[in-house]
């Protein structure tokens, strides 16, 4: 699912002429890593918040 979303974002950037097709792999990988890190950060943040409020 994350890989598909990253692929859609990279494809959109190519279609809008924001990035070159040659750079698509780099942007795909980078977008995938950003999404993974964002999800991880969110899960940890919710866990910390739940611990603080005692749930």
N, C-alpha and C positions, 0 to 999 in steps of 0.2 A: 504494500500500500504506500509506504513512504517512497519507495523507488518509483512507483507510478506517478506520484505527485511531483517528485523532483523532475521526472521526464516531461510532464506536462508544463511545468514552469520553464524548463529549458527550451522546449518547443515554442512556447509563447514568446520567449525572448528572441528566438530566431525569426519567427514570423513577423514580429514588430521591428525587425532590423536593429535591435538593441545590441545583439552580439552576433559575431560571425559564426557560420556553421562549423568552421574549424575549431572553435573554442567551446563547442557545445558539451563535449565530454567533461571539460574542466568545470563548467557551470553546473552540469548535472551532478557531478560528484560533490561539489561544494554545497549545492542546495540540499542534497541528501544529508550531508553531515550537519548542516544547520538545523534541519528538521529533527534529526535524531537527538542532537544536543538540546534543542528546545523542549522536546518531549521529556527527556531525562530531567532537565532542570525543573520542569513543571511538576513532575511526579515527586521529586525530592522536596520541592517547595511545599507541596500539599502535605507531605509527610511531616515536615518540620512544623508547619502551621497547625496540623492536627495534634501534634505532640505538645505544642505550646498551649493550646486551648484545652488540652486534656481529653481528647476524644480517642 
